[in-house]
Amino acid sequence: MIRPNSPKFYVYTLLSLKHFDIYTGLTTDLSRRLQEHSRGIVSSTSIRIPFKLIHYEYFVNLEDAKLREKYLKSNVGKARLKDSLKKTLASKVYMPYTLRR
């Protein structure tokens, strides 16, 4: 049984609406982390904003979450994630922004 106050771990994937690449990360507070990405506070993604959250997974164990993040950042994991999200990635419906080129 999971206790209500147990730690929560999220592995998430963002799509850059500027460069159309994906970024996968790990956090305990998904909402706060998404705000940090959107405001450009995260140095590894600041040049790629705006973003759209396209995938996340919830874990109750940090080690499991770290292993999943590592897998999704690997070439095989990234390819499988892209394959499972191919309709999302191919569709422009999810884009809330007007892109200027």
N, C-alpha and C positions, 0 to 999 in steps of 0.2 A: 504494500500500500504506500502510495506517495503522500507525503505530508504537505499541507497547504503552503508551508513556509520553506519547502525545499528549494534549493537553487534551480534556476532554469537556464538552459544554454541554447542559443539559437545559432544555427549555421544558415547563412542567408546569401542570396545571389542578387546582385544589382545589374541592370543593363544600363550602360551609358547611352543616353539619347543623343549625345554629341558624336561619339566615336563608334557606337554600336558594338562595343566589346563588353565582356562581362567581368564582374569582380565578385569574389566569394570571400566572406569573412565570418567571424565568430564573435558573439556578444552575449551578455546576460540581460541586456535591456535593448530590445530591438527598436522600439520607438525612438529612444534617445540616440541610438547609433545611426538610424536613418536621418535624423535631423542633423547630426554632425556631418554626415556625408553631404547632405543637401546644402549646408552652409559653407562647405569647403574646408572644414576643420581637419579632415583626415588627409594627410599629405599625399598618401599613395593614390588618392582618387580625386584630389581637388581640381586637376586640369580636365577631368572627364565629366563634370556636372553639366546638365541635370541627369538624374537617375530615375529609374523605375524599379521597384522591388518586383522581381519576377518569380522568386522561389525562396522558401525557407523551410527549415526542419527544426523541430523542438527535441531537446534531449534533457534527461534528468541526471546524466553522468558526464562530467567534463572530459574524461578521457575518450569516451565514445564520440563526443562532439568534435574534439580535436582530430581524431582519426578520420571522421567524415569530412571535415574541412580540408585536411591534407589530401584526401582522395579526390575531392571535387576540384582542387587546385592542380592536380596531376593532369598530364596530357590525356590519359584514358578517362579519368573522371570528368574532366571538362568536356570531352567529346561526347560521353554518354549523357551528361546533363543537357548539352546543346541538342542532342538527338531527341531526348524526352521532351524538350521545350520547343521543338522545331516549328510548331504552328504559332506559338507565342512570338518567337523570334522572327518569323516570316511576316506576321501580321503587323500592320501599322496602326491598327485600331487602338492599341494600348498606349499610344503616344499622346500625352496630354499637352504637349508643347508644339509650337510652330518652329520648325528648324530653319535657320537662315544659313545659307551657304555663300 
